[in-house]
């Protein structure tokens, strides 16, 4: 996605790190670069607005649900695998309530 105009910060960089921006998980200097980019690039601004709306909807609808304590580490591990270009397993071994491992599809 791009508006076809050159930018100091490339559209692909902005879109690759959009959730870090939305979640305030990046340095202020990077946030400033992204804000400047959004002022210049309407397709990226539109994508930002859409993702921001989705996050608000999920928070409103699912914000009260209990999250398993190890979920964040599992999700971050998957993200790291994807970013590194490694194959992501389609099946994951998880423990059942009885403590016996079983293969579970995701």
FENGI-V788953 format. One record per residue. N is the residue number from 0. RES is the residue in one letter. OMEGA is omega as a letter, one per 30 degrees, with the letter a starting at -180 (999 if undefined). D_FIRST is the distance of its C-alpha to the first C-alpha in whole Angstrom. Layout:
n: {N;N}
res: {RES;RES}
omega: {OMEGA;OMEGA}
d_first: {D_FIRST;D_FIRST}
This chain:
n: {0;1;2;3;4;5;6;7;8;9;10;11;12;13;14;15;16;17;18;19;20;21;22;23;24;25;26;27;28;29;30;31;32;33;34;35;36;37;38;39;40;41;42;43;44;45;46;47;48;49;50;51;52;53;54;55;56;57;58;59;60;61;62;63;64;65;66;67;68;69;70;71;72;73;74;75;76;77;78;79;80;81;82;83;84;85;86;87;88;89;90;91;92;93;94;95;96;97;98;99;100;101;102;103;104;105}
res: {X;X;X;X;X;X;X;X;X;X;X;X;X;X;X;X;X;X;X;X;X;X;X;X;X;X;X;X;X;X;X;X;X;X;X;X;X;X;X;X;X;X;X;X;X;X;X;X;X;X;X;X;X;X;X;X;X;X;X;X;X;X;X;X;X;X;X;X;X;X;X;X;X;X;X;X;X;X;X;X;X;X;X;X;X;X;X;X;X;X;X;X;X;X;X;X;X;X;X;X;X;X;X;X;X;X}
omega: {l;l;l;l;l;l;l;l;a;l;a;l;l;a;l;a;a;a;l;l;a;a;a;a;l;a;a;a;l;l;l;l;a;l;l;l;a;l;a;a;a;l;l;l;l;l;l;a;l;a;l;l;l;l;l;l;l;l;a;a;a;a;a;a;l;a;l;a;a;a;a;a;l;a;a;l;l;l;l;l;a;a;a;l;l;l;l;a;l;l;a;l;l;l;l;l;a;l;l;l;l;l;a;l;l;999}
d_first: {0;4;7;9;11;12;13;15;13;10;7;8;11;10;9;11;14;13;16;18;18;18;21;23;23;22;24;24;23;20;20;20;18;15;17;17;13;13;15;14;10;10;7;7;11;11;9;12;14;14;14;17;19;19;20;23;24;24;27;29;29;30;30;34;34;36;33;35;36;34;31;29;30;29;26;25;27;25;22;23;24;20;19;22;21;25;25;26;29;29;32;33;37;38;41;43;45;48;46;46;43;41;38;35;32;29}
